[in-house]
Amino acid sequence: MTTAARDHDVAVIGGGLVGSAVAWGLARLGRRVVVVDEGDLALRASRGNFALVWVQSKGLGMSAYARWTVQSVGLWDRFRDELREQTGVDLCYQRPGGFHLALSEVEMQRRADLLARLQAQPGMPEAGYEMLSREQVRKMLPAIGPEVVGGSYCPLDGHVNSLRLLRALHQGMQALGVAYVPQARIERIERRDGGFALRAGAHDLRAAQVVLTAGVGNKALGESVGLDVPVRPQRGQLIVTEKAAPFLHHPVVTVRQTDEGGLMIGDSQEEQTDPVVGPAILATMADRAQRMFPLIGSLNVVRTWAALRVMTRDGFPIYDQSATCPGAFVATCHSGVTLAANHALELPGHIVRGELPADTFSTFSARRFHVPAAA
Amino acid sequence: MFQRLPEADAAARVAFTLDGQPVEARVGDSVAAALLAAGRSTCRTTPVSGAARGPFCLMGTCFECLVTIDGLGNRQGCQVLVRDGMKVETQQGKREVGR
């Protein structure tokens, strides 16, 4: 299949949460978009994530990331409503406020220190963080066990059904006319005639702009369009139990009850590149969750899995535009759920105008990594 | 719908309760088999849509015969032998946590 350059304004590489949100947003602004998606052998972080829409503790070392996160959470209601109106899919987005629980005084102090350092940074947005005592936590989470000494709370935190989010974005983008090319791994991207020529298996595609949203795959793809994308995979393991009657009405950063009742327990952070599960980590996760909520000990586990986060050295996202290949962009992060509203409603307008404005995006450029290492 | 084979019918009696009502079974019956023999073809409703479900595979694979046994939810009825005095309850929708 060959398409002429005029067929597509933008080629989005990667059909996960980042790519499909950007593609949906671009199509909503009238762009003709093609999404090239690798296929079922891809790493598929968007199908393995923990589905939090989360603000708490993000941005230590980069207040711009905290502002970007709070902005996205502010757009989430509108984003959810628009997707539901268009596709009929209920994303089950809830923002009841979320917790990070401490199982010892040491953990409690460490948490308080972290939030104090976070809030002391210049340019931090108002997020309403609070450290809560055990009794205060218990009013909102009556099921906590005796080892919980307290925790931190942020009213902006929530969660969503992220599989429905991915489905709604795919359904929505295709309804807006986005061409979806699945099972196609990009082999080559070249500058040609002021645009880009892409080869993916039997597909030859032409587009005026290209947006890389291929997760860990962005690193290799970026090299062909003059973008440095230093990302690495970081493993997270997850557990889900059978469905239970609602008892946990606020998500905790490592334990949440889904809209359908299953309890998700996550998520480890391991410097591993294989998405495989192991009993040692899973047992530790399950043990901590059960110390937080002893009642869950009798629930049956129905599935465990691992997925690979898309990580940068500092943990913050990269949004960048190529200096040598104008029209090439990259968007990569490990918070494709939280940031989906920004990727759908905020980022596409800048891509349409052909430039990421420096005031918001220069901080997110990979140029931040291009400094000599300290001697 | 189900009838006992004559040999099986000769086994000793065992009494349990289903949602508080007395039911008679035979020694060696699984909970699921006892429910079917007692004429109960459904034992629960599903957690999401609320559709009725009953014992199906009777070999531990399909998880359709889930019931609450002696206070513990989501037990596979086909994998538990009926005991005298056992309290079996049908489940409506989601299991309650801690039960």
Chai-1 contact restraints between the chains, C-beta under 6 A:
chainA,res_idxA,chainB,res_idxB,connection_type,confidence,min_distance_angstrom,max_distance_angstrom,comment,restraint_id
A,E242,B,N74,contact,1.0,0.0,6.0,A-B,restraint_1
A,K243,B,P47,contact,1.0,0.0,6.0,A-B,restraint_2
A,K243,B,K94,contact,1.0,0.0,6.0,A-B,restraint_3
A,A244,B,K94,contact,1.0,0.0,6.0,A-B,restraint_4
A,A244,B,R95,contact,1.0,0.0,6.0,A-B,restraint_5
A,A244,B,V97,contact,1.0,0.0,6.0,A-B,restraint_6
A,A245,B,K94,contact,1.0,0.0,6.0,A-B,restraint_7
A,A245,B,E96,contact,1.0,0.0,6.0,A-B,restraint_8
A,F247,B,V97,contact,1.0,0.0,6.0,A-B,restraint_9
A,E260,B,V48,contact,1.0,0.0,6.0,A-B,restraint_10
A,G261,B,P47,contact,1.0,0.0,6.0,A-B,restraint_11
A,G261,B,K94,contact,1.0,0.0,6.0,A-B,restraint_12
A,L295,B,V97,contact,1.0,0.0,6.0,A-B,restraint_13
A,L295,B,G98,contact,1.0,0.0,6.0,A-B,restraint_14
